Amino acid sequence: MMKRRRITANLVLVSILAFALAAPSFASVTPAGQTQRFPWAPELPCNLNPARPQGLHPGALQAMQMIGVAHRITQAMNNTSARRNVHQTDGTLNGHAYSGAVDISVRCLTAAQIKMLLSRLADVGFAAWYRKDGQDDWSGPPHIHAVWAGCNLKPVLQRQVESWIDGRNGLGGDQPYQFWQATTAMKDKVRTLYRMFN
Ligand SMILES: [Zn+2]
């Protein structure tokens, strides 16, 4: 048991390191040499609720911290039986239940900035969609729904990641995603990580 746990932990670490090395730099540098922060950075003024990362897979949380978006988590694991909820437990790591699904606040962000965030999330291993009321078969409050590919996922989230890799919206009708499309390189990264664990 202990050995298997250690192997799992090592796999998580290896996958995070691989993505850290492969991902583009997480902040661009201006000609003046000043680091430009991402528009969702915690330093920028935006009246957000306190983050709620409880139950998120630790590798997913670290990946979100790498791109400065962890403070925007509105929901991770949620074991209620509400209709359309896909945030239930995916598995256990070192005796702790985890979910690979996470919701992210888009407050204070423009559509272009949300697309940029979807790209950076893909760089660190997330299949992510912007859910906006009335768009892409979604009704409900606006947010980003993201699934971390770097852990074992339950079947409904496996279907979502595969849908994302296929350029689709991950919802019931599985239609092509209209708001944004990942590049082939982004899809390759997420697929490679996904297949390590699923
Ligand atoms: Zn969600």
Boltz pocket constraint, residues with backbone or C-beta under 6 A from the ligand:
constraints:
  - pocket:
      binder: B
      contacts: [[A, 87], [A, 101], [A, 102], [A, 103], [A, 144], [A, 145], [A, 146]]
      max_distance: 6.0
